[in-house]
Amino acid sequence: ADVTLTLPVNDGDADQFLQTNGSGVLSFAAPNNQHTGPSGSWTAFGTGLYKDITVDSTDVIKYEIYFKDVSSSGNSDWQFQIGDSGGIENTGYEVTATYMGTSNSNESAQRTDAWRWYGNANAAVIMNGKFTLTRIGGNEWWGEGQYTREGDAYFGHMWGFKELSAALTTIHISSSSDDNYTFDGGSYKIISYK
């Protein structure tokens, strides 16, 4: 079949792309790299064992979860897990978590059940930071996080990979790996990027 396309009269600007109006007329347009979601709203963790965030991951390339003043009631590191329509998954994670601080304290741990912090197993710890989930293909997600602790010089990181069998529907944040403790403070906000 013969197709007639009408080209734009100029050569566009840097980083623009050609788009069609569906009738063969082409024009230059800028990419729509936008974020959606509560760009300024903070949500309290409350005092439960966990917080489930329901998401629609259609066309989402990245989630950023900011948190502030987070603490738990017990001596356990809190964590992030993800799930699809089949529920929250607690296996198949490939994660390394580490912390650094004073007196040359540098330690790390492998995680296979979650993106779980390391070095914060203390009810007195209050944390601020960010956790990011980036789609690296299909239902494969790369997660990485950073935190600082209030009142001391400790900070930590975690990095890792998790593949789901279907589309991401839930981000599960729990106060401990065994649900023995509750959150007793803090809030979060989530920003999604399409």
Phi, psi and omega per residue, in radians:
A1 nan 2.456 3.095
D2 -1.438 2.373 3.118
V3 -2.181 2.324 3.087
T4 -1.905 2.181 3.104
L5 -2.017 2.410 3.081
T6 -1.809 2.014 -3.112
L7 -1.400 2.687 3.058
P8 -1.126 2.776 -3.113
V9 -1.418 -0.290 3.114
N10 -2.081 -3.112 -3.101
D11 -1.795 0.254 3.038
G12 1.292 -3.079 3.126
D13 -1.956 2.924 3.127
A14 -1.000 2.412 3.087
D15 1.237 0.126 3.052
Q16 -1.474 2.872 3.101
F17 -2.299 2.864 3.089
L18 -1.505 2.347 3.053
Q19 -2.268 2.736 3.137
T20 -1.909 2.693 3.060
N21 -1.607 0.081 -3.135
G22 1.610 -0.173 3.141
S23 -2.067 0.301 3.077
G24 1.619 0.006 3.116
V25 -1.630 2.127 -3.121
L26 -1.755 2.534 3.070
S27 -2.557 2.829 3.101
F28 -1.541 2.506 3.122
A29 -2.518 2.709 3.091
A30 -1.551 2.540 3.081
P31 -1.040 2.576 -3.134
N32 -1.743 1.281 3.087
N33 -1.539 1.544 -3.055
Q34 -2.055 2.746 3.015
H35 -1.897 2.650 3.112
T36 -2.234 2.966 3.087
G37 1.758 -3.082 -3.065
P38 -1.293 1.572 -3.052
S39 -1.239 -0.232 3.137
G40 -2.385 0.059 -3.048
S41 -1.644 2.281 3.055
W42 -1.794 2.439 3.127
T43 -2.057 2.293 -3.139
A44 -1.238 2.463 3.039
F45 -1.168 -0.510 -3.054
G46 1.351 -2.767 -3.082
T47 -2.095 0.441 -3.136
G48 -1.542 3.123 3.108
L49 -1.262 -0.530 -3.065
Y50 -2.722 2.957 3.072
K51 -2.307 2.112 3.063
D52 -1.754 2.247 3.102
I53 -1.919 2.010 3.110
T54 -1.439 2.275 -3.096
V55 -2.280 2.691 2.961
D56 -1.913 1.804 -3.015
S57 -1.496 0.121 3.104
T58 -1.007 2.141 3.116
D59 1.148 0.090 3.125
V60 -1.428 2.310 3.097
I61 -1.800 -0.351 -3.095
K62 -2.789 2.498 2.950
Y63 -2.070 2.355 2.979
E64 -2.018 2.198 3.114
I65 -2.007 1.951 3.093
Y66 -1.645 2.496 3.107
F67 -2.406 2.612 3.122
K68 -2.518 2.541 3.077
D69 0.977 0.643 -3.097
V70 -1.500 2.314 3.054
S71 -2.562 2.778 3.088
S72 -2.146 2.936 -3.053
S73 -1.423 -0.131 -3.063
G74 -2.418 -3.038 -3.084
N75 -1.641 1.286 -3.130
S76 -2.624 2.572 3.080
D77 -1.388 2.337 3.135
W78 -1.546 2.969 -2.881
Q79 -2.647 2.915 3.053
F80 -2.101 2.361 2.990
Q81 -2.318 2.822 3.113
I82 -2.214 2.799 3.128
G83 -2.639 2.871 3.087
D84 -2.070 -2.788 -3.099
S85 -1.099 -0.299 3.093
G86 -1.482 -0.087 3.115
G87 2.010 3.124 3.142
I88 -1.260 2.359 -3.127
E89 -1.750 2.367 -3.130
N90 -2.126 0.390 3.035
T91 -2.436 2.871 3.023
G92 1.497 0.161 3.085
Y93 -1.474 2.504 3.050
E94 -2.137 1.589 -2.930
V95 -2.275 2.461 2.951
T96 -2.076 2.268 3.103
A97 -2.105 2.513 -3.093
T98 -2.544 2.750 2.976
Y99 -2.416 2.746 3.126
M100 -2.424 2.661 3.133
G101 -2.969 -2.722 -3.102
T102 -1.215 2.921 3.089
S103 0.987 0.586 3.120
N104 1.006 0.573 3.102
S105 -1.394 1.862 3.103
N106 -2.398 1.952 -3.111
E107 -2.420 2.770 3.117
S108 -2.505 2.886 3.128
A109 -2.594 2.561 3.033
Q110 -1.544 2.526 3.120
R111 -2.264 2.370 3.076
T112 -2.104 -0.048 -3.074
D113 -2.001 -0.090 -3.103
A114 -3.135 2.933 2.843
W115 -1.504 1.714 -3.067
R116 -2.089 2.308 3.115
W117 -1.046 2.885 3.087
Y118 -2.362 2.394 3.069
G119 1.607 0.279 -3.139
N120 -2.137 0.341 -3.091
A121 -1.299 1.213 -3.110
N122 -2.714 2.157 -3.088
A123 -1.088 -0.349 -3.113
A124 -1.466 -0.148 -3.077
V125 -1.326 2.336 3.036
I126 -2.096 2.246 -3.002
M127 -2.086 2.629 3.024
N128 -2.349 2.505 3.117
G129 2.947 -2.686 -3.057
K130 -2.597 2.484 2.990
F131 -2.188 2.293 -3.093
T132 -2.106 2.326 3.001
L133 -1.961 2.167 -3.139
T134 -2.128 2.237 3.093
R135 -1.258 2.187 3.123
I136 -1.890 0.062 3.085
G137 2.631 2.290 3.103
G138 0.907 -2.044 3.123
N139 -1.886 0.435 3.112
E140 -1.659 2.289 -3.078
W141 -2.217 2.350 3.020
W142 -1.783 2.201 3.117
G143 -2.025 2.448 3.039
E144 -2.609 2.543 -3.104
G145 -2.492 2.744 3.073
Q146 -2.401 2.528 3.058
Y147 -2.496 2.764 2.914
T148 -2.174 2.674 3.100
R149 -1.852 2.385 3.107
E150 -1.239 2.409 3.013
G151 1.501 -0.048 3.060
D152 -2.591 -3.116 -3.034
A153 -1.744 0.388 3.141
Y154 -1.555 2.530 3.037
F155 -2.599 2.824 -3.090
G156 -2.575 2.910 -3.139
H157 -2.430 2.737 2.902
M158 -2.600 2.568 -3.108
W159 -2.461 2.565 3.041
G160 2.969 3.133 -2.931
F161 -2.212 2.554 3.022
K162 -2.667 2.315 3.061
E163 -1.948 2.302 3.075
L164 -1.712 2.815 3.118
S165 -1.517 -0.216 3.126
A166 -2.586 -3.090 -3.082
A167 -1.075 2.437 3.072
L168 -1.069 2.227 3.113
T169 -2.173 -0.348 -3.050
T170 -2.497 2.352 2.944
I171 -1.887 2.071 -3.023
H172 -1.874 2.081 3.122
I173 -1.983 2.028 -3.100
S174 -2.084 2.644 -3.008
S175 -1.347 -0.220 3.102
S176 -2.823 2.884 -3.124
S177 -1.282 -0.348 -3.074
D178 -2.092 0.217 3.133
D179 0.965 0.613 3.074
N180 -1.586 -0.225 -3.074
Y181 -2.235 2.891 3.119
T182 -2.072 2.801 2.945
F183 -1.262 2.495 3.063
D184 -2.218 0.278 3.068
G185 3.031 2.842 3.050
G186 1.935 2.906 3.124
S187 -2.583 2.926 -3.120
Y188 -2.507 2.842 2.911
K189 -2.491 2.609 -3.085
I190 -2.150 2.393 3.090
I191 -2.182 2.296 3.088
S192 -1.930 2.581 -3.118
Y193 -2.119 2.298 3.129
K194 -1.989 nan nan
